[in-house]
Amino acid sequence: MIVVLGYVFFFELGDLNSFAFAAPAIRESWHLSLATTSQVISASFIGMFVGAATGGWFSDRVGRKRALIITTLWYSAASLLTAFVWDVPGLYGMRLLTGVGLSAMTVIAITYISEVFPASRRGACQAWIMTIGLCGIPATAYVARFLIPLAPWGWRAVFVWGSLALFFPLLAGTLEESPRWLEAKGKNADAARVLARIEARPGHAGSNPALLGSGSKSAARPRTGLADLVSRDVRGRVALLVTVWVCQTLGFYGFNAWVPTLLAERGFSIARSLEQSSVMQIGAVPGAWIAALISDRRERKSLIAVVALIIAACGMSYGFSTTSAAIVVFGFLVAMGQQVFAPLLYAYTPECFPTPIRNTAAGAAYGIGRLGNAFGPWLVAYLFIRFGYRSVFAYIAVCWALVAILTTAFGPKTSGKPLE
């Protein structure tokens, strides 16, 4: 299950970063301004908001597994179509549709992971899945590095690469529906059969309430919907997670989506900026591996705060670096830190909510965070043009510092606890 889910995240994360790697070549080929590039980047995040808001709701109604398959096919098909666009409106539209599928798939997957893996190991399992998935970022960087310089249309091949999760339905038989979702829907017999199949797998230790948690409470809950996101029980957590996701997204994509373009604007050639970016992104893989080692060993909210502060410090150091070696080293550390952080927040977000609205609430937090970044590219472009290169990284550091402060002050403790 970890390998199959890792495969989905491999191309999701690769596709998520594909435009950042293709953007310098598209700008040169189509003579695009920074403002137009910002519009296209913003389209992805508008789509991500729509996908997260609807994907969680969709999953809470049709099931985690079915929704995961549909949304993976959606983002893969949209990425493939991006390779064939011929103008800016087409590029804008395809990146918007890709964003819908990418975000919907992510919120469904992180909720699914929280529900089917044992409580004492779900953080580590999320991180191992992300370790596989995050290989997609440097892989996509190197695909872009070698394909884009080959021909004026080389950037199109990057989006074809991002569409290869189209084969996911052939592997999905490995996955079971979430027993918690089935029980929340009153399908107790189906939930029991699924759990029995999971327990019958070779090497499974059998049912252990301390690891799996008890789903009995969720079966007694009434059916809930979007209105429950503002109920007294969960509205404080919804507000916290929305704010954390907004700040995290502004910081994360302020760096990832712009580094190749900003390096090119600073005077590096497209080939050189892509080369440096691809080396930096190798840090993503050891980052997720570190998260797998630490995620369930300490309280997750504390780890989130510490890692966010480390990213802020490395991001500022990157912005003030003047040599290629320092740029690569601090860029590598930022990429690594971000991917230590991502599995922690992916595991933490669904843990904060009850089963009947878990995916809807996680989707709202994730989606509004993505919507907030619809304005992020404009802010980055404004800061760069008005105040220069270093101001962008000061802004990124502030975003990460806010994540640490908010999580420390208001975040609930969740590590190792049953979901209900």
Secondary structure, DSSP 8 states (H G I E B T S, - for coil): -HHHHHHHHHHHHHHHHHHHHHHHHHHHHHT--HHHHHHHHHHHHHHHHHHHHHHHHHHHHH-HHHHHHHHHHHHHHHHHHHTT--SHHHHHHHHHHHHHHHHHHHHHHHHHHHHHS-TTTHHHHHHHHHHHHHTHHHHHHHHHHHHGGG-TTHHHHHHHHTTGGGGGGGTGGG----HHHHHHTT-HHHHHHHHHHHHTSTT-----HHHH---HHHHHS----GGGGGSTTTHHHHHHHHHHHHHHHHHHHHHHTTHHHHHHHTT--HHHHHHHHHHHHTTHHHHHHHHHHHTTTS-HHHHHHHHHHHHHHHHHHHHT--SHHHHHHHHHHHHHHHHHHHHHHHHHHHHTS-GGGHHHHHHHHHHHHHHHTTSHHHHHHHHHHHH-HHHHHHHHHHHHHHHHHHHHHH----TT----
